[in-house]
Amino acid sequence: MTTHASAPVPAPSSPLLRGAGRILPGLGLCAGISAVAFALEHVEALATGRAWLEALVLAILIGTAIRSVWTPSERWRPGIAFSAKMVLEIAIVLLGASLNVAMIMAAGPALLAGIAAVVAIALASSFLLGRALGLPKRMAVLVACGNSICGNSAIAAVAPVIGADGKDVAASIAFTAVLGVLVVLGLPLLVPLLNMSETQYGVLAGLTVYAVPQVLAATAPVAAASVQIGTLVKLVRVLMLGPVVLALSVFGHRLREDSTEGNAKPAPRRLAVNKLVPWFIIAFLGMAALRSHGVIPEVALAPIAKTATILTIISMAALGLGVDIRVVARAGGRVTAAVTLSLIALAAVSLGLIRLLGIA
């Protein structure tokens, strides 16, 4: 009797399976929260005739509520981090397929230059406010970059360049995450209060909301046009991170030399290209280009948009699970005042730009 050697079966301990095993619990948790958010949105629509809080926002709220009473253990963290980063980045890339290229062309160089000017003014005003309130220089820089560019991503990118203390980085990121959720919930209220159009609100959200997923959450309840223009404006803001990090690496040596943590001076870090221009922005623009040239068939647009929505809501759940509202009490009055006043200044400058450019 002849026996045939069977093909080797991958060991359960292979790196690929180990990696998937680490991600699945947290990813499954985020997917479960998203399912509950979808269900609640449906119940809302049935009960009141309209979903006043969409699944995007509900996922953040549910995740935040869970995080406030339960701290995820190491079993859950890799999947939550994966959902907050990679799942979101894939969703942003897919969102490029729904981008209205005509809207980008209509934006013109005036809006692009205006976005750069708003970021520059916000950086300067936030830094000066922080210093006036007594924040250390590096802490003031972290708050300014987080408020003016892209929240936690900007803080994480700038911190090693200026030699920021780990405690300052943690406090800045934690408080920015909490305030970011509050902005997402409160910003849509400005639409009726200021009688804003869908385009005006999209520009305002793109200029003021901290992170790309939060822009999606803040604009989705208003209109699809607000989502598109808000995403465009926000991604232009994110692109400003490259020049800012480069400038700080060249001219910020005094911040590193002013370090008081021990006698050792932080070593300057080499800039990584992906810190200057994230891959998903390039891919997002590539998808928009494919759509504009008719490479993506019309029949595929709706499934792509639906997939992007589902992935975004999963990432919203992960965002909520990373927010501990208790950090506000521990952040301190000066940090709280600096971040809040900086955000108010950013909103004021953004509204001024909308008026100046006559955006309807």
Buried (B, 14 or more C-beta within 10 A) or exposed (E): EEEEEEEEEEEEEEEEEEEEEBBBBBBEBBBEBBBBBBEBBEEBEEEEEEBEBBBBBBBBBBBBBBBEEEEBEEEBBBBBBBBBBBBBBBBBBBBBBBBBEEBBEEBEEEBBEBBBEBBBBBBEBBBBBBBEBEBBBBBBBBBBBBBBBBBBBBBBBBBBBBBBBEEBBEBBBBBBBBBBBBBBBEBBEBBEEEEBBBBBBBBBBBBBBBBBBBBBBBBBBBBBBBBBBBBBBBBBBBBBBBEBBBEBBEEBBEBBEEBEEEEEEBEBBEBEEEBBEBEBBEBBBEBBEEBBEEEBEEEEEEEBBEBBBBBBBBBBBBBBBBBBBEBBEEBEEBBBBBBBBBBEBBBEBBBEBBEEBEBE
